[in-house]
Amino acid sequence: SFFLKNFAAPLAFFERAIVAGPNLPLAWAMSSATHGYLGDGAKAVQHAEQAVRRSPLDALLFWHEGLLAQAHYVNGDYEEALRWARVAGARNGSIRFNLRTLIAVLAALGNIAEARHNAQRLLQLQPNFRLCHYAARTPFRGSQLEHRLAHLRLAGLPD
């Protein structure tokens, strides 16, 4: 769903994977991401929570937590998004998708100074980051994308 921006087929496969292996955190997490791309924040949160719940000792727990932060952001619950982005970042501070979520949510909450600080961290990890390139490759579309770009822009990330 991420690379091809085709959501229907992956969602069907994720549902099959969840039915076949309901304790598989990766299926829940990737399903969450896809629901988020489609703007279904409530379902994205529900599925990311299942991924986190099923993977307390998983080496990829930071990934699932980052997707939970992203899901809360999509759902408009910025306080929960901030909480989970910080949890995921404490486990792995170099995961760029989580750092972008952290930056966007901080800007959404009006904490521009901290958003800008984290934008500089992102640019240290990814010096060539540009919003135009991000917009072209992200699966977020329409108002979801515009909303995210506006918050990232507020933090000072370059177009």
TAQUI-V139742 format. One record per residue. RES is the residue in three letters. D_FIRST is the distance of its C-alpha to the first C-alpha in Angstrom with 1 decimal. Layout:
RES,D_FIRST  RES,D_FIRST
//
This chain:
SER,0.0  PHE,3.8  PHE,5.8  LEU,5.6  LYS,4.9  ASN,5.0  PHE,5.1  ALA,8.3  ALA,8.1  PRO,5.9  LEU,8.2  ALA,11.0  PHE,10.6  PHE,10.5  GLU,13.5  ARG,15.2  ALA,14.8  ILE,16.3  VAL,19.0  ALA,19.9  GLY,19.9  PRO,20.1  ASN,21.1  LEU,18.1  PRO,17.0  LEU,13.8  ALA,12.4  TRP,13.7  ALA,12.3  MET,8.7  SER,9.2  SER,11.1  ALA,8.7  THR,6.4  HIS,9.9  GLY,11.0  TYR,8.7  LEU,10.3  GLY,13.6  ASP,14.6  GLY,16.2  ALA,18.4  LYS,16.0  ALA,13.9  VAL,17.4  GLN,18.4  HIS,15.6  ALA,15.9  GLU,19.7  GLN,19.3  ALA,17.6  VAL,20.4  ARG,23.0  ARG,22.1  SER,22.1  PRO,25.3  LEU,26.3  ASP,22.9  ALA,22.9  LEU,19.4  LEU,20.7  PHE,20.4  TRP,16.6  HIS,16.5  GLU,19.2  GLY,17.4  LEU,14.4  LEU,17.2  ALA,18.8  GLN,15.7  ALA,15.5  HIS,19.3  TYR,19.0  VAL,16.7  ASN,19.2  GLY,22.1  ASP,23.8  TYR,24.5  GLU,27.1  GLU,24.8  ALA,22.1  LEU,24.9  ARG,26.1  TRP,22.9  ALA,22.1  ARG,25.7  VAL,25.4  ALA,22.3  GLY,24.0  ALA,27.2  ARG,25.6  ASN,23.8  GLY,24.8  SER,22.9  ILE,19.3  ARG,18.4  PHE,15.5  ASN,18.0  LEU,20.8  ARG,19.1  THR,18.7  LEU,22.4  ILE,23.5  ALA,22.0  VAL,23.4  LEU,26.8  ALA,27.0  ALA,26.2  LEU,29.0  GLY,31.4  ASN,31.7  ILE,31.5  ALA,33.6  GLU,31.3  ALA,28.2  ARG,29.9  HIS,30.9  ASN,27.4  ALA,26.3  GLN,28.9  ARG,27.5  LEU,24.1  LEU,26.0  GLN,27.9  LEU,24.8  GLN,23.2  PRO,26.2  ASN,24.4  PHE,21.9  ARG,22.1  LEU,20.5  CYS,20.2  HIS,18.2  TYR,16.0  ALA,15.6  ALA,14.6  ARG,11.8  THR,10.4  PRO,7.6  PHE,10.6  ARG,12.7  GLY,16.2  SER,18.4  GLN,15.9  LEU,15.7  GLU,19.4  HIS,20.4  ARG,18.7  LEU,20.2  ALA,23.5  HIS,23.7  LEU,22.7  ARG,25.3  LEU,27.9  ALA,27.6  GLY,28.7  LEU,25.6  PRO,26.4  ASP,25.0
//
